[in-house]
Amino acid sequence: MNLDIEIEKIVNINGANLYDTEIVTEHENSIFRVYVTKEGGISLDLCASISRELSPFLDVYPPMSAKYTLEVSSPGIERKLTKLSHFKSSIGEKIKTKIFGDGKVKGVLKSVDKDGFEIKYKDGTISKLRYDSVGTTKTYYEWI
């Protein structure tokens, strides 16, 4: 069984979309995070509803063998782009990415395909970056 597919079904039944899942350790506690999105935004009530439905499913099909806490939330305004669908849904947004061996760059995500993406820098130039040449890529918000 593919756990993400089953989680996605539960999220979709609640009118939201599965963005991603991750397992993290904070202060020696394991956390299984389920990030969800929805047109118009995510409410606390929706996160709670999804959590209540996921909990019994994850009791039967745990995402890890260790004790963990389940968290359901929005990926936030500044979110990691790890899948092609993440990149596609972020076209037109500001992103920052680490280019292997060349530091970090910031710009606007212009286009995406299966091999990489185009980023437009402040000076107006556009670069095509391959997924295999970049590290962590995130959307970002300029706080004024």
LUMZA-907737 format. One line per 2 residues: number of its first residue (from 0); their letters; for each residue x, y, z of N, C-alpha, C. Coordinates in steps of 0.02 Angstrom, whole numbers, plus 50000, padded with zeros to 5 digits. Layout:
NUM	A	X Y Z X Y Z X Y Z; ...
! end
This chain:
0	MN	50042 49941 50000 50000 50000 50000 50044 50062 50000; 50027 50111 49959 50062 50175 49957 50029 50222 50007
2	LD	50064 50237 50061 50036 50277 50116 50014 50346 50091; 50055 50378 50050 50037 50446 50026 49973 50445 49984
4	IE	49962 50393 49945 49901 50389 49905 49840 50383 49951; 49845 50343 50003 49789 50334 50049 49777 50398 50089
6	IE	49831 50431 50110 49824 50495 50146 49791 50546 50099; 49812 50548 50037 49785 50595 49988 49709 50585 49980
8	KI	49686 50523 49980 49614 50508 49974 49576 50540 50033; 49603 50532 50093 49569 50560 50152 49569 50636 50149
10	VN	49624 50665 50129 49629 50738 50123 49579 50763 50070; 49577 50729 50013 49531 50750 49959 49458 50746 49979
12	IN	49440 50694 50017 49371 50688 50041 49350 50749 50081; 49399 50780 50114 49387 50839 50155 49390 50904 50114
14	GA	49396 50899 50048 49396 50958 50006 49462 50994 50000; 49516 50960 50019 49583 50990 50015 49628 50947 49971
16	NL	49689 50970 49960 49738 50934 49920 49799 50919 49962; 49827 50860 49953 49889 50842 49988 49947 50877 49954
18	YD	49984 50917 49991 50043 50951 49964 50105 50908 49974; 50114 50883 50036 50172 50842 50050 50166 50812 50120
20	TE	50209 50765 50135 50216 50739 50203 50290 50739 50220; 50304 50743 50284 50374 50738 50306 50377 50712 50378
22	IV	50434 50682 50393 50447 50659 50461 50506 50700 50486; 50496 50733 50543 50549 50773 50573 50556 50755 50647
24	TE	50613 50773 50675 50624 50765 50746 50637 50833 50775; 50598 50851 50825 50607 50915 50860 50608 50900 50935
26	HE	50662 50922 50968 50669 50912 51040 50658 50839 51059; 50688 50794 51020 50686 50722 51031 50616 50691 51020
28	NS	50570 50729 50992 50503 50704 50976 50496 50696 50901; 50469 50639 50880 50457 50627 50808 50389 50656 50790
30	IF	50388 50690 50733 50326 50721 50709 50315 50699 50637; 50254 50676 50624 50233 50660 50555 50189 50718 50533
32	RV	50214 50758 50485 50178 50816 50461 50144 50802 50395; 50082 50823 50391 50043 50817 50330 50025 50888 50310
34	YV	50051 50910 50252 50038 50977 50228 49982 50974 50177; 49932 51018 50185 49874 51019 50140 49863 51089 50113
36	TK	49834 51093 50054 49818 51157 50023 49746 51156 50000; 49719 51214 49989 49651 51221 49964 49643 51290 49934
38	EG	49609 51294 49879 49594 51359 49849 49560 51402 49902; 49586 51461 49914 49557 51506 49964 49588 51498 50033
40	GI	49630 51448 50042 49666 51440 50105 49640 51384 50149; 49678 51370 50200 49664 51316 50247 49645 51345 50315
42	SL	49592 51319 50344 49571 51342 50411 49593 51292 50464; 49595 51314 50526 49611 51269 50581 49559 51214 50587
44	DL	49495 51231 50575 49442 51180 50578 49453 51126 50526; 49474 51145 50466 49487 51095 50413 49546 51051 50433
46	CA	49599 51081 50460 49657 51041 50482 49636 50992 50537; 49595 51015 50583 49571 50971 50637 49529 50914 50610
48	SI	49486 50929 50562 49443 50877 50532 49485 50824 50497; 49534 50847 50458 49578 50800 50423 49617 50759 50473
50	SR	49642 50790 50525 49679 50754 50577 49637 50701 50610; 49574 50717 50625 49529 50668 50657 49517 50607 50611
52	EL	49515 50619 50546 49504 50563 50500 49568 50524 50486; 49625 50558 50486 49689 50524 50473 49711 50482 50533
54	SP	49697 50505 50592 49721 50473 50653 49705 50398 50657; 49641 50378 50649 49628 50306 50653 49660 50266 50596
56	FL	49665 50297 50537 49698 50263 50481 49772 50252 50498; 49805 50304 50525 49876 50298 50541 49888 50254 50602
58	DV	49837 50243 50643 49844 50194 50698 49852 50124 50669; 49818 50110 50614 49821 50045 50582 49882 50040 50536
60	YP	49898 50095 50500 49955 50097 50453 50002 50153 50473; 50040 50144 50526 50083 50198 50551 50138 50217 50499
62	PM	50154 50282 50496 50204 50305 50449 50276 50289 50471; 50283 50269 50534 50349 50251 50560 50341 50204 50619
64	SA	50394 50171 50638 50389 50122 50693 50393 50156 50761; 50424 50214 50765 50430 50249 50829 50367 50287 50847
66	KY	50361 50306 50910 50306 50348 50933 50312 50416 50898; 50255 50445 50878 50257 50509 50842 50195 50549 50858
68	TL	50198 50612 50839 50141 50658 50844 50120 50675 50772; 50055 50675 50760 50028 50694 50695 50013 50769 50694
70	EV	50037 50803 50643 50021 50874 50632 49993 50882 50562; 49938 50917 50555 49909 50933 50490 49908 51009 50485
72	SS	49938 51036 50431 49940 51108 50423 49950 51128 50350; 49946 51192 50339 49963 51220 50274 50039 51219 50267
74	PG	50065 51214 50205 50138 51217 50197 50165 51287 50209; 50120 51337 50213 50141 51405 50227 50157 51446 50166
76	IE	50167 51510 50176 50181 51556 50121 50251 51543 50093; 50298 51523 50136 50365 51504 50115 50371 51429 50121
78	RK	50368 51395 50064 50364 51322 50066 50416 51291 50019; 50436 51231 50036 50485 51194 49995 50451 51170 49931
80	LT	50489 51173 49877 50466 51146 49813 50508 51084 49800; 50476 51025 49807 50512 50962 49800 50485 50918 49744
82	KL	50425 50933 49721 50393 50893 49669 50377 50937 49609; 50371 50906 49551 50353 50943 49491 50288 50982 49501
84	SH	50240 50952 49535 50176 50986 49547 50185 51048 49591; 50233 51046 49638 50247 51105 49679 50273 51162 49636
86	FK	50320 51146 49592 50348 51197 49548 50293 51225 49502; 50253 51182 49472 50201 51205 49426 50152 51252 49461
88	SS	50133 51235 49522 50084 51277 49558 50114 51342 49584; 50180 51350 49578 50213 51410 49604 50238 51457 49549
90	IG	50221 51443 49487 50241 51487 49432 50215 51558 49447; 50259 51607 49438 50243 51676 49451 50261 51699 49522
92	EK	50280 51653 49565 50299 51670 49633 50375 51680 49639; 50395 51716 49691 50466 51726 49706 50493 51662 49736
94	IK	50552 51642 49712 50585 51582 49738 50658 51597 49753; 50686 51555 49796 50758 51556 49806 50781 51484 49803
96	TK	50840 51475 49774 50866 51408 49765 50941 51408 49773; 50968 51352 49793 51040 51344 49800 51065 51306 49739
98	IF	51110 51337 49703 51141 51305 49645 51205 51271 49669; 51211 51206 49657 51269 51170 49680 51333 51203 49654
100	GD	51378 51219 49701 51442 51248 49684 51440 51321 49664; 51381 51353 49669 51376 51422 49644 51335 51468 49690
102	GK	51319 51447 49749 51283 51490 49796 51208 51491 49785; 51175 51540 49818 51103 51546 49815 51082 51600 49766
104	VK	51024 51591 49735 50996 51642 49690 50922 51651 49708; 50898 51712 49691 50827 51729 49702 50800 51757 49637
106	GV	50735 51745 49627 50702 51772 49568 50630 51749 49566; 50599 51759 49508 50530 51739 49498 50528 51676 49456
108	LK	50490 51626 49477 50483 51564 49439 50442 51578 49377; 50472 51570 49318 50439 51587 49255 50406 51528 49221
110	SV	50441 51471 49219 50413 51412 49185 50445 51350 49215; 50412 51294 49200 50433 51229 49229 50422 51175 49177
112	DK	50468 51127 49175 50457 51066 49136 50487 51008 49175; 50488 50950 49144 50510 50890 49180 50585 50891 49197
114	DG	50624 50932 49162 50696 50934 49173 50719 50990 49220; 50680 51044 49223 50702 51100 49264 50653 51158 49261
116	FE	50678 51217 49276 50635 51276 49279 50674 51338 49259; 50636 51389 49240 50665 51454 49222 50652 51503 49279
118	IK	50704 51541 49295 50699 51591 49347 50720 51658 49317; 50680 51710 49332 50694 51777 49308 50722 51818 49367
120	YK	50782 51845 49357 50815 51883 49409 50793 51956 49407; 50811 51993 49460 50793 52064 49465 50815 52105 49405
122	DG	50873 52087 49377 50899 52126 49320 50865 52108 49254; 50816 52063 49257 50778 52044 49197 50804 51984 49159
124	TI	50864 51961 49176 50890 51902 49142 50853 51839 49166; 50850 51790 49123 50817 51727 49138 50867 51670 49130
126	SK	50867 51625 49178 50910 51566 49176 50868 51504 49178; 50890 51453 49143 50860 51387 49146 50902 51346 49194
128	LR	50872 51320 49247 50907 51279 49296 50879 51209 49294; 50924 51161 49295 50903 51091 49297 50893 51070 49370
130	YD	50843 51027 49382 50830 51003 49450 50892 50970 49481; 50931 50934 49440 50989 50899 49466 51048 50946 49480
132	SV	51042 51011 49465 51096 51058 49479 51079 51105 49538; 51021 51095 49568 51001 51138 49624 50986 51097 49686
134	GT	50994 51130 49743 50976 51099 49807 50906 51121 49826; 50899 51140 49889 50834 51161 49915 50809 51222 49877
136	TK	50746 51217 49855 50713 51273 49822 50649 51287 49861; 50638 51351 49876 50580 51372 49915 50549 51434 49885
138	TY	50484 51442 49897 50453 51506 49884 50474 51552 49942; 50472 51616 49930 50487 51662 49985 50444 51724 49978
140	YE	50436 51757 50034 50397 51818 50037 50442 51874 50062; 50441 51930 50028 50482 51986 50051 50442 52027 50101
142	WI	50461 52023 50163 50428 52060 50216 50451 52131 50214; 50405 52176 50207 50423 52247 50200 50420 52283 50267
! end
